[in-house]
Every structure is written in C-alpha cells, then in structure tokens.
Amino acid sequence: MSVRNLIGIIGIGALLLLISGNAVFAQGPAAAPAAPASTATVQERLESLEKKTEASSLWKTLGFKASGFLDVAYTHNFNNPNTNLNQLHIFDTDANSFSPHMAQLMFERPADGGGSGMDRLGFRTRLNFGVDARVTRARTNFAPGTSNSELDFQEVYGEYIVPVGNGLKVQVGKLNTLIGYEVINSPDNLNFSRSFMFGLGQAFTTTGVRLNYTFNPVVSASIGVINGWDNVDDNNQSKSFEWLLALTPHEKFGVSFYGSYGAEQSNRQGAGPAITGSDSTAKRTVAGSIITFKATDKDTIIIEPYYANEGNASTVSRSKNARWNGVGGYLIHDFTDEWSARFRGEIFEDAGGARTCTGGVSFAGGVNTCAVGSSPAGSSTAGSGGIAQTLWENTFTLQYKPFPALITRTEFRYDKSDKNVFLYGSRAVNNQETLSFQVIYLF
C-alpha cells in the first residue's frame, strides 16, 4: 500500500469518527448503542455513509427508475431436427441448446397525472441484448432479413398526461403493440414458449402516436396512429390505426377488444399490376379479444379469439387474399405463492399461407422455413410463399418462484400440423415435441 493511500484512509477514518462523534453528542444516549468504532472497518463506514446520501439523491428526486431481467433457457427437441431448429417457434428457436435469450435494461420516468408541470412528463426505454433481440430487431426493420445482431431497443417513447378529465396520456415513439395477449418479455407471459398466434400472426411493436384514457374503473381505451406492424421506418405512404377497449365490469371478470387497420405491405417497385406481397394499397384488418375469468382464488381462465385478413398477400390462394385466425385458451392454477401450473391450448389457421413457412417472418437461422417436401409440389418452402395449413399445440408449464426476483419454469410442448412441416431428423413429419427449462432473474 502506498503512503498516499494510507494517509487517505486514515484521513477518511478520522473524518468518519468525527462525524459519528458529533452525531452521538447531538442526539444524546441511544437505546441500543452501536458496536464500538474500533470493530467497524473503514469500508463498512463508507458504505453506511453512502446509504445515507443515496436516499436524497437526484436520481430519486427526479423520479427515475431502472429495472430489467436476465433470461436463460435450455430447449430439447425430441425430433432431433438436422437443422438444429425448432420449426415455427419464435424465440425458443434453437433445438438441443442452451440459449442466453435476453438481458433487458429498462430506464424510465413514469408520468404522474396527479402532479403538475414536469411531473406529467415521462419516458421509457427498453434495451434488449441476447438471441431474442435478433428476432425483435429483424421484425422491426432495424435489420431486415436474417440478422445476427443481438442488440435492440424494444421500446423508446415519451409520454405526457394532459390535464383533461381523468388525464389523457399521450405516448409518442416505439411501443409494445396493443394486439394480442402474449408479449415479447418472457416474465410477463404465462409460458416459456410463445403461441403461434403471437409469433406468426401478430405484431410485436408499433411506432407512432397513441392516446390512452381511463373513463372510470370499468372502462379504459387506447387508440393510435402508427407506421404499421413492426415498422420503425414506414414502408409505404400510408398510416395504420390500432385500438384497444378494456372493460372490467367485475373484479373477477374482464374483456378487452383490440384491432388494427391499414396498409402494411411495402411500396411496389415499378409500374404495372400490384405484385403479391408488395401492394401498398392492400389493407390488413385485424380484430380480437381477451376474455379473463377468475374462477376461484387459485384458478384463472383466459380465452383469446383472433381474426386477420389482408388483400393481395397470398401466393397460394387463387384470390390472393390472405386470412389467418385462431383461438387460444389458458388455464392457470396457483398451488401456492411459489408454485403454479399453466396450460395453453391453441388452434391457428393460416388459410392463405401468408404467415407460416414463408422464410421471412421470424429469424435466428430461418425458423419460419419448413421441411423440404411439405409443400404440395414437394419442393422446399424456404421463401417460396408459405403453406396454407392449420396448426395446433398444447403446452404444459410448471413454474416455481422461490423469491420475488427469481422465476424458474419447466415446459413440455406438443405441436401438430395438417401438413408435414416439421423435421424428424431429416424427414418431414406433421408433429414436434419440445422440453424446455428456463430461469429468469428480475432486478
């Protein structure tokens, strides 16, 4: 240790002793005297002093908050596909592999409608690292096509609560979508893997302006003008609309209605008739609902019917019209505060072949490409316009949460299709089974 460091430590120690001595004389005798100063190290006194100054820090005064989570998992595919990919899955794409799915950092200052001036102004940023960021980054056009970049801003927006009525919240920027029950963040979902409806048939995020208003404890609504599904940069010359109406008539029952409408396809290149998949005049219409019923103190039932239709988006339908729809059901049983079981059953129909086996909806090596020979013509379907098919899956998840900051999950999932789109080794089959183990740490 150098002389300068020794002098510095002695000086800090003397200062702390002086501070503690003044505090004792000022406050009088304590009911339970602390340990003698000689038994406390300089480091312990420094940490104690830091904690005292932290409470009144500028960070807390301004209302800033930081949080996040770490998500790692292992997934085994009993089919042992020679591509090492779980076909038609979204974030759990790697078969028989450990995956650092996501490390998320969220920095925010929530707007406070009960305050005034700056209190009504807020913001949020979510920064994602990990293999899940490959998918979200590619889907939001930060990196079109297959991307190996594992960095993505999931949300970046500012908000302001206008002092009108109960408070009109205005949000501007990139936000999580209003569409669907499941979300990008795994801790906010009931299961580890995502449904076909969310992964293949719904938006992840939207970029634009959104208005949110709570009329009363029973009724709230949101409406937005956006670039379109997952488009940070608008891919055409028109905007889309999104909406959500949430009703909670009883503490044990709630229903939400959501949807979007607008042109989602890119501007077509050159003159002439519209090319399928590149018709900026074609409209996409989506409607769905989320019905939640708290059957008992330990049991919750959730049902999500969903419908979507888009013109000139199918290469396998004679009318070129694409339709995809489905219904998902969830059952949650909480044994205790730590242990719970979750079941998901789902049917997803891709009638126009516009969402499945297209080779470009999801990424991480091309999980939305399907088995060779699964198309009617017997050729590879990678990027060939998809397959009209009906998918269904059953997912069983056991969750153990020993601490509020730690979530562990074990999940078994069975996938089935009416076409041979999955791989058993190198052979095309109509089913797929996976077993996953997940650990999430929240901070």
C-alpha positions as CSV (number, residue, x, y, z in Angstrom):
1,M,0.0,0.0,0.0
2,S,1.4,3.4,-0.9
3,V,1.9,6.2,1.7
4,R,-0.7,8.4,-0.1
5,N,-3.4,5.7,0.1
6,L,-2.5,5.1,3.8
7,I,-2.8,8.7,4.6
8,G,-6.1,8.9,2.6
9,I,-7.6,6.0,4.5
10,I,-6.5,7.4,7.9
11,G,-8.0,10.8,6.9
12,I,-11.3,9.3,5.9
13,G,-11.4,7.3,9.1
14,A,-10.7,10.3,11.2
15,L,-13.5,12.3,9.4
16,L,-16.0,9.5,9.9
17,L,-15.1,9.2,13.6
18,L,-15.6,13.0,13.9
19,I,-19.0,12.8,12.2
20,S,-20.1,9.9,14.3
21,G,-18.9,11.6,17.5
22,N,-20.8,14.8,16.7
23,A,-23.9,12.8,15.9
24,V,-23.8,11.0,19.3
25,F,-23.4,14.2,21.2
26,A,-26.2,15.8,19.3
27,Q,-28.7,13.0,19.7
28,G,-28.0,12.0,23.3
29,P,-27.7,8.5,24.6
30,A,-29.1,5.8,22.3
31,A,-31.4,3.0,23.5
32,A,-29.2,0.3,21.9
33,P,-25.7,1.6,21.4
34,A,-23.9,0.6,18.2
35,A,-20.8,-1.6,18.2
36,P,-17.6,0.3,19.2
37,A,-16.0,2.2,16.4
38,S,-12.9,0.0,16.7
39,T,-14.9,-3.0,15.5
40,A,-16.1,-1.4,12.2
41,T,-13.9,-1.3,9.2
42,V,-13.3,1.8,7.1
43,Q,-15.2,0.1,4.2
44,E,-18.2,-0.5,6.4
45,R,-18.4,3.1,7.5
46,L,-18.0,4.3,3.9
47,E,-20.9,2.1,2.8
48,S,-23.0,3.4,5.7
49,L,-22.3,7.0,4.7
50,E,-23.2,6.2,1.0
51,K,-26.6,4.7,2.0
52,K,-27.4,7.9,4.0
53,T,-26.7,10.2,1.0
54,E,-28.4,7.8,-1.5
55,A,-31.9,8.4,-0.1
56,S,-31.9,12.0,-1.1
57,S,-30.1,11.5,-4.4
58,L,-31.0,13.5,-7.5
59,W,-32.0,10.2,-9.2
60,K,-34.8,9.6,-6.7
61,T,-35.8,13.2,-6.6
62,L,-36.4,13.3,-10.4
63,G,-38.4,10.0,-10.3
64,F,-36.0,8.0,-12.4
65,K,-36.4,4.2,-12.2
66,A,-34.1,1.4,-13.5
67,S,-35.0,-2.3,-13.8
68,G,-34.6,-5.3,-16.0
69,F,-34.2,-9.1,-16.2
70,L,-32.0,-11.9,-17.3
71,D,-33.5,-14.9,-19.2
72,V,-31.6,-18.1,-20.0
73,A,-33.0,-21.5,-21.0
74,Y,-32.4,-24.9,-22.5
75,T,-34.7,-26.5,-25.1
76,H,-34.6,-30.1,-26.2
77,N,-36.4,-31.2,-29.4
78,F,-37.3,-34.9,-29.3
79,N,-37.3,-34.9,-33.2
80,N,-33.6,-34.0,-33.3
81,P,-34.0,-32.0,-36.5
82,N,-30.9,-31.9,-38.6
83,T,-31.3,-28.1,-38.9
84,N,-31.0,-27.7,-35.1
85,L,-34.1,-25.5,-35.2
86,N,-37.5,-25.8,-33.6
87,Q,-39.7,-25.2,-36.7
88,L,-42.3,-22.4,-36.5
89,H,-41.2,-21.4,-32.9
90,I,-40.2,-17.8,-32.4
91,F,-37.8,-17.1,-29.5
92,D,-37.1,-20.7,-28.5
93,T,-35.7,-21.4,-31.9
94,D,-32.5,-23.4,-31.1
95,A,-33.0,-27.1,-30.6
96,N,-31.0,-29.1,-28.1
97,S,-29.2,-25.9,-27.0
98,F,-28.6,-23.6,-24.1
99,S,-29.6,-20.0,-25.1
100,P,-29.0,-16.6,-23.4
101,H,-32.3,-15.4,-24.5
102,M,-32.4,-11.9,-23.1
103,A,-30.7,-9.4,-20.9
104,Q,-33.0,-6.4,-20.7
105,L,-32.4,-2.9,-19.2
106,M,-35.3,-0.6,-18.7
107,F,-34.8,3.1,-17.8
108,E,-37.9,5.2,-17.2
109,R,-39.5,8.1,-15.6
110,P,-43.3,7.4,-15.4
111,A,-45.6,10.4,-16.0
112,D,-47.6,11.3,-12.9
113,G,-51.1,12.7,-13.7
114,G,-51.5,13.9,-10.1
115,G,-48.6,16.2,-10.3
116,S,-48.0,19.4,-12.3
117,G,-45.6,20.6,-14.9
118,M,-42.7,18.3,-15.2
119,D,-44.4,15.6,-13.2
120,R,-46.8,14.9,-16.1
121,L,-43.9,14.3,-18.5
122,G,-42.2,10.9,-18.6
123,F,-40.4,8.4,-20.9
124,R,-39.3,4.8,-21.2
125,T,-36.5,2.9,-22.9
126,R,-36.1,-0.9,-23.1
127,L,-32.8,-2.1,-24.4
128,N,-32.6,-5.8,-25.2
129,F,-29.4,-8.0,-25.5
130,G,-29.3,-11.7,-26.5
131,V,-30.6,-14.1,-29.1
132,D,-34.3,-12.8,-28.7
133,A,-33.1,-9.4,-29.9
134,R,-32.2,-11.0,-33.3
135,V,-35.9,-11.6,-33.8
136,T,-37.3,-8.4,-32.5
137,R,-34.6,-6.4,-34.3
138,A,-35.3,-8.0,-37.6
139,R,-39.1,-7.8,-37.2
140,T,-38.9,-4.1,-36.5
141,N,-36.9,-3.5,-39.7
142,F,-33.7,-2.4,-37.8
143,A,-32.0,-5.3,-39.7
144,P,-34.2,-6.7,-42.5
145,G,-33.6,-10.4,-43.3
146,T,-31.6,-12.8,-41.2
147,S,-29.7,-10.8,-38.5
148,N,-27.0,-11.9,-36.1
149,S,-27.1,-8.6,-34.2
150,E,-28.1,-9.1,-30.6
151,L,-29.0,-5.6,-29.6
152,D,-32.4,-4.0,-30.0
153,F,-34.4,-1.1,-28.5
154,Q,-37.7,-2.8,-27.8
155,E,-39.4,0.4,-26.7
156,V,-38.3,4.1,-26.9
157,Y,-41.1,6.6,-26.2
158,G,-42.0,9.8,-24.4
159,E,-45.3,10.4,-22.7
160,Y,-47.3,13.3,-21.3
161,I,-50.6,13.3,-19.3
162,V,-52.8,16.1,-20.5
163,P,-54.8,17.5,-17.6
164,V,-58.2,16.8,-19.2
165,G,-60.8,14.9,-17.3
166,N,-59.2,11.9,-15.7
167,G,-56.0,12.6,-17.6
168,L,-55.3,11.9,-21.2
169,K,-52.0,10.1,-21.6
170,V,-50.2,10.8,-24.9
171,Q,-47.4,8.5,-25.9
172,V,-45.0,9.1,-28.9
173,G,-42.4,6.7,-30.2
174,K,-41.9,3.0,-30.4
175,L,-44.2,1.0,-28.1
176,N,-45.3,-2.6,-27.5
177,T,-48.3,-3.4,-29.6
178,L,-51.9,-3.3,-28.4
179,I,-52.6,-6.6,-30.3
180,G,-52.7,-9.9,-28.5
181,Y,-52.4,-11.4,-25.0
182,E,-48.8,-12.5,-25.2
183,V,-45.8,-10.1,-25.3
184,I,-42.1,-10.1,-26.0
185,N,-40.9,-10.1,-22.4
186,S,-40.9,-13.7,-21.1
187,P,-41.6,-12.8,-17.4
188,D,-44.9,-11.2,-18.4
189,N,-46.1,-14.4,-20.2
190,L,-47.6,-17.5,-18.6
191,N,-45.4,-19.9,-20.5
192,F,-41.9,-20.0,-21.7
193,S,-42.6,-20.5,-25.5
194,R,-44.9,-18.2,-27.4
195,S,-48.1,-19.1,-29.2
196,F,-48.3,-19.5,-33.0
197,M,-50.8,-16.6,-33.0
198,F,-48.4,-14.2,-31.3
199,G,-45.2,-15.4,-33.0
200,L,-46.5,-15.7,-36.6
201,G,-49.8,-13.8,-36.7
202,Q,-49.5,-10.6,-34.6
203,A,-47.4,-7.5,-34.3
204,F,-44.5,-7.2,-31.8
205,T,-44.3,-3.4,-31.6
206,T,-45.7,-0.2,-33.3
207,T,-44.2,3.2,-33.9
208,G,-46.4,6.3,-33.8
209,V,-48.7,8.3,-31.5
210,R,-51.0,6.6,-29.0
211,L,-53.7,8.1,-26.8
212,N,-54.8,6.4,-23.6
213,Y,-57.8,7.4,-21.4
214,T,-59.4,5.8,-18.4
215,F,-63.1,6.8,-18.2
216,N,-63.8,5.1,-14.9
217,P,-62.6,1.9,-13.1
218,V,-64.7,-0.2,-15.5
219,V,-63.8,1.3,-18.9
220,S,-60.5,2.4,-20.5
221,A,-59.5,2.8,-24.1
222,S,-56.4,3.4,-26.4
223,I,-56.1,4.5,-30.0
224,G,-53.1,5.1,-32.1
225,V,-51.8,6.2,-35.5
226,I,-48.8,4.2,-36.4
227,N,-46.4,3.4,-39.2
228,G,-47.7,-0.1,-39.2
229,W,-46.8,-3.5,-37.8
230,D,-43.2,-3.6,-36.5
231,N,-42.2,-0.7,-38.8
232,V,-39.8,1.8,-37.2
233,D,-39.4,3.3,-40.7
234,D,-42.7,3.4,-42.6
235,N,-42.5,1.0,-45.6
236,N,-45.3,2.8,-47.6
237,Q,-47.0,6.1,-47.9
238,S,-49.9,5.5,-45.5
239,K,-50.5,5.0,-41.8
240,S,-52.4,2.3,-39.9
241,F,-54.7,2.6,-36.9
242,E,-54.7,0.5,-33.7
243,W,-57.2,0.4,-30.9
244,L,-58.0,-1.3,-27.6
245,L,-61.1,-1.1,-25.4
246,A,-60.8,-2.7,-22.0
247,L,-63.9,-3.5,-19.8
248,T,-63.7,-4.7,-16.2
249,P,-67.3,-5.0,-15.0
250,H,-66.4,-7.2,-12.1
251,E,-63.1,-7.9,-10.2
252,K,-63.3,-11.5,-11.4
253,F,-64.2,-10.8,-15.0
254,G,-62.7,-8.7,-17.7
255,V,-62.8,-8.4,-21.5
256,S,-60.7,-6.5,-24.0
257,F,-61.3,-5.8,-27.6
258,Y,-58.3,-4.9,-29.9
259,G,-57.5,-4.5,-33.5
260,S,-55.7,-2.6,-36.3
261,Y,-56.5,-1.5,-39.8
262,G,-54.3,-0.1,-42.6
263,A,-51.9,-0.9,-45.5
264,E,-48.9,-2.9,-44.3
265,Q,-47.2,-4.0,-47.5
266,S,-44.2,-2.2,-49.0
267,N,-44.4,0.1,-51.9
268,R,-44.4,-1.9,-55.1
269,Q,-41.5,-1.5,-57.4
270,G,-42.1,-0.1,-60.9
271,A,-45.3,0.3,-62.9
272,G,-47.8,-2.4,-63.7
273,P,-50.1,-4.5,-61.7
274,A,-49.5,-5.0,-58.0
275,I,-47.1,-7.8,-57.0
276,T,-48.4,-10.1,-54.4
277,G,-46.8,-9.1,-51.1
278,S,-45.8,-5.6,-52.4
279,D,-49.2,-3.9,-52.8
280,S,-49.2,-0.7,-50.7
281,T,-52.9,-0.2,-51.4
282,A,-53.9,-3.6,-49.9
283,K,-55.4,-3.3,-46.4
284,R,-54.9,-5.5,-43.4
285,T,-57.8,-5.9,-40.9
286,V,-57.3,-7.4,-37.5
287,A,-59.7,-8.0,-34.7
288,G,-59.5,-10.0,-31.5
289,S,-60.5,-10.1,-27.8
290,I,-59.1,-11.3,-24.5
291,I,-61.6,-12.7,-22.0
292,T,-60.4,-13.2,-18.4
293,F,-62.3,-15.1,-15.7
294,K,-61.1,-15.6,-12.2
295,A,-62.9,-18.9,-11.5
296,T,-61.6,-19.3,-8.0
297,D,-58.9,-17.7,-5.8
298,K,-56.4,-20.2,-7.3
299,D,-57.8,-20.7,-10.9
300,T,-57.8,-18.2,-13.8
301,I,-59.2,-18.9,-17.3
302,I,-58.2,-16.8,-20.3
303,I,-59.6,-17.1,-23.9
304,E,-58.3,-15.2,-26.9
305,P,-60.2,-15.4,-30.3
306,Y,-58.4,-13.7,-33.2
307,Y,-59.0,-12.9,-36.8
308,A,-56.9,-11.2,-39.6
309,N,-57.5,-10.6,-43.3
310,E,-55.3,-9.0,-45.9
311,G,-55.7,-8.4,-49.6
312,N,-53.2,-9.4,-52.2
313,A,-50.9,-11.1,-49.6
314,S,-51.2,-14.8,-50.5
315,T,-49.3,-16.6,-53.2
316,V,-51.1,-19.9,-52.7
317,S,-54.7,-18.6,-52.7
318,R,-56.4,-18.2,-56.0
319,S,-58.0,-14.9,-54.8
320,K,-54.6,-13.7,-53.5
321,N,-56.5,-12.9,-50.3
322,A,-54.8,-14.0,-47.1
323,R,-56.7,-14.9,-43.9
324,W,-55.2,-16.2,-40.7
325,N,-57.2,-16.7,-37.5
326,G,-57.2,-18.8,-34.3
327,V,-58.2,-19.2,-30.7
328,G,-56.0,-19.7,-27.7
329,G,-57.0,-20.8,-24.2
330,Y,-55.1,-20.6,-21.0
331,L,-55.6,-22.2,-17.6
332,I,-53.6,-21.1,-14.5
333,H,-53.7,-22.9,-11.2
334,D,-51.7,-21.4,-8.3
335,F,-50.9,-24.1,-5.7
336,T,-49.1,-21.6,-3.5
337,D,-47.5,-18.2,-4.0
338,E,-44.4,-20.1,-5.2
339,W,-45.8,-23.0,-7.2
340,S,-48.2,-22.7,-10.2
341,A,-49.2,-24.8,-13.2
342,R,-50.1,-23.3,-16.6
343,F,-51.8,-24.9,-19.6
344,R,-52.1,-23.4,-23.1
345,G,-54.1,-24.9,-25.9
346,E,-54.2,-23.2,-29.3
347,I,-55.5,-23.6,-32.9
348,F,-54.0,-21.4,-35.6
349,E,-55.2,-21.4,-39.2
350,D,-53.1,-19.9,-41.9
351,A,-55.6,-20.2,-44.7
352,G,-53.7,-18.1,-47.2
353,G,-50.2,-19.4,-46.4
354,A,-49.1,-15.8,-45.8
355,R,-47.7,-16.3,-42.2
356,T,-46.2,-19.8,-42.0
357,C,-43.2,-21.3,-43.8
358,T,-42.5,-18.1,-45.7
359,G,-38.9,-17.9,-44.7
360,G,-39.1,-14.4,-43.6
361,V,-41.4,-13.7,-40.7
362,S,-39.0,-14.8,-38.0
363,F,-35.3,-15.3,-37.9
364,A,-32.4,-16.8,-36.0
365,G,-31.4,-19.0,-38.9
366,G,-34.8,-19.2,-40.6
367,V,-37.2,-20.9,-38.2
368,N,-40.1,-19.9,-40.5
369,T,-38.8,-22.1,-43.2
370,C,-40.4,-25.6,-43.1
371,A,-39.4,-29.1,-44.0
372,V,-38.5,-29.9,-47.6
373,G,-41.3,-31.8,-49.2
374,S,-44.0,-30.2,-47.0
375,S,-45.5,-28.1,-49.9
376,P,-48.0,-29.7,-52.3
377,A,-45.4,-29.6,-55.0
378,G,-42.8,-31.4,-52.9
379,S,-40.2,-28.6,-53.1
380,S,-38.5,-26.6,-50.4
381,T,-40.7,-23.9,-48.9
382,A,-38.0,-21.6,-47.8
383,G,-39.1,-18.2,-49.0
384,S,-41.5,-19.7,-51.6
385,G,-44.6,-18.0,-50.3
386,G,-45.7,-20.2,-47.4
387,I,-48.1,-23.1,-46.9
388,A,-51.8,-23.0,-46.2
389,Q,-52.1,-25.1,-43.1
390,T,-53.8,-25.5,-39.7
391,L,-51.5,-25.7,-36.6
392,W,-52.4,-26.6,-33.1
393,E,-50.4,-27.0,-29.9
394,N,-50.6,-28.0,-26.3
395,T,-48.2,-26.5,-23.7
396,F,-47.8,-27.5,-20.1
397,T,-45.7,-25.3,-17.8
398,L,-44.7,-25.8,-14.2
399,Q,-43.5,-22.6,-12.6
400,Y,-41.6,-22.3,-9.3
401,K,-40.9,-18.8,-7.9
402,P,-38.9,-19.2,-4.7
403,F,-38.2,-15.5,-4.5
404,P,-40.0,-12.5,-6.0
405,A,-36.9,-11.9,-8.1
406,L,-36.4,-15.4,-9.4
407,I,-38.7,-17.4,-11.8
408,T,-38.0,-21.0,-12.9
409,R,-40.1,-22.9,-15.4
410,T,-40.2,-26.4,-16.9
411,E,-42.3,-26.7,-20.1
412,F,-43.4,-29.5,-22.4
413,R,-44.9,-28.6,-25.7
414,Y,-46.6,-30.7,-28.5
415,D,-47.0,-29.1,-31.9
416,K,-49.1,-30.6,-34.8
417,S,-50.0,-29.6,-38.3
418,D,-52.2,-30.9,-41.1
419,K,-49.1,-30.7,-43.3
420,N,-45.6,-32.2,-42.9
421,V,-43.9,-29.0,-42.0
422,F,-41.7,-30.2,-39.1
423,L,-38.5,-32.3,-39.2
424,Y,-37.7,-35.6,-37.6
425,G,-34.0,-35.8,-38.3
426,S,-34.1,-35.0,-42.0
427,R,-37.6,-36.4,-42.7
428,A,-40.7,-34.2,-43.0
429,V,-43.4,-35.0,-40.3
430,N,-46.5,-33.4,-39.0
431,N,-45.6,-33.1,-35.3
432,Q,-42.9,-31.8,-33.0
433,E,-42.2,-32.2,-29.2
434,T,-40.0,-30.0,-27.1
435,L,-39.0,-29.8,-23.4
436,S,-37.6,-26.6,-22.0
437,F,-36.1,-25.3,-18.8
438,Q,-36.0,-21.6,-18.1
439,V,-34.5,-19.4,-15.4
440,I,-35.4,-15.7,-15.1
441,Y,-33.8,-13.2,-12.7
442,L,-35.6,-9.9,-12.2
443,F,-33.8,-6.8,-10.9
